[in-house]
Amino acid sequence: MWLVHEHVAETGDKLMGTCNLRRGLSPLQTEIEALIWAMQCMLRQKKLKIVFETDCFNVVKIVSKLEEWPIFATILDEFCRCKVEFISFSIVHIIRTNNTKADKLAQRARALSRP
């Protein structure tokens, strides 16, 4: 689950989205895959000045110091391919308790995917 702020001072648009991803080798891998999915969505919409927000501090740490995470090299290559397409790209950590909208959207998505 990702919350994205379009980098436009006049509108301050907020875009949210969710998708069901297959379970990765680790929850961290799944978080990175979700970020890449969100990045690809924004690129398709021609949203090139973006601030991504996540409540997963480790994702921010990983994408800030790619070379320190060789275990994720393949998926981080895809991250880098997407990132260079943005005019302005940043990712920030937000405290989970401040992430209520994204949390509610994720809960709804999980409820819909249950049999």
N, C-alpha and C positions, 0 to 999 in steps of 0.2 A: 504494500500500500504506500503510495507516494502522494504528497501534497506539493504542488508546484506553483510558484509565484512567477507570473510573467513580469519581466523587468521593465515595466512601463509605469513611470511615476504618475501619469495622468489617470490611469484606470486602476492600477494596483490589482489587476485581475488575478484570481486564484483559480487554478485548474486542479481537479482531483480525478484520480482514476484508480481502477483496480483490475487485476486479472488473476486468474488461477494459473499458477506455475506448478510444474511438476516438482516434487520434493527433491531438492538437491542433496549433494553429499553432506551439506551442513546448512543450518539456518542462515549462516553468513553468506554462503554461496547463493542461496535463494534471494536474499536481500539485494545482492549485487545484480543478479539477473533481473529483479524487479526494477532496479534503477535503470538498467540498460533498456528495458522495455519502455519505461517512462520517457527516457531520452529519445528513443526512436519515435514514440508517439508525438513528442514535441517537434522533432525534426520534420515529420510528415505534415504537421500543421503549420510549418514555417515559423515556429516560435523559436527564435534564435538568441534571445537574451533572456536567460532563465536562471532562477534560483530554486534549487531543489532543497526540500526540507525532509529530514529523516529523524526518527527517534532512535536510530541505531548508530551509536557513537562509533562503533568499529568500522562501519562502512565509510564514514567520513575519514577515519584514520587510514584505511586501506587505500582509498582513491587519492589521498594526499601524499602517500609515500608508497607508490606502486612497487618500487624495487625491493621493498622489505617483505613482500608477500609473494614469493615465487610459486607457492602452491596454487595461487589463483591466476597464474600467468596467462593462460588461454582466455579466460573470461575478461581479464583486465585489458587484453589486447583489443577486444570488442569495445570495451568502455572507452579506450583511447581513440578508436576509430570514430566513435560517435561524438566524443567531446570536441574534437577538432572542427566539427561542423558548426559549432555554436560561435556566435560573435562574442557573447558574454555568458560564461558558465560558472556557477558556484553551487556548492552544496554545504548546508549548515546543519548542525545538530540542534534539535529542539527537545526539550524535556518531554517525556511521554505524557505527563499530566497536562501539558500544554497542547497536546496533539489529539484533542477530543474529536474533532471532525473526521480526521483520518481514521481514528480508532472505530468510530461508529460505522463508517463506510466499510471498513475491513470486517467488522462483525456481521454486517448485512451480507457481504459477499460470502463469508464462511457459511452462514445460515442457508444461503441459496444453493451452495455446492453440496450440502449434506443430502444423502438419499432419503 
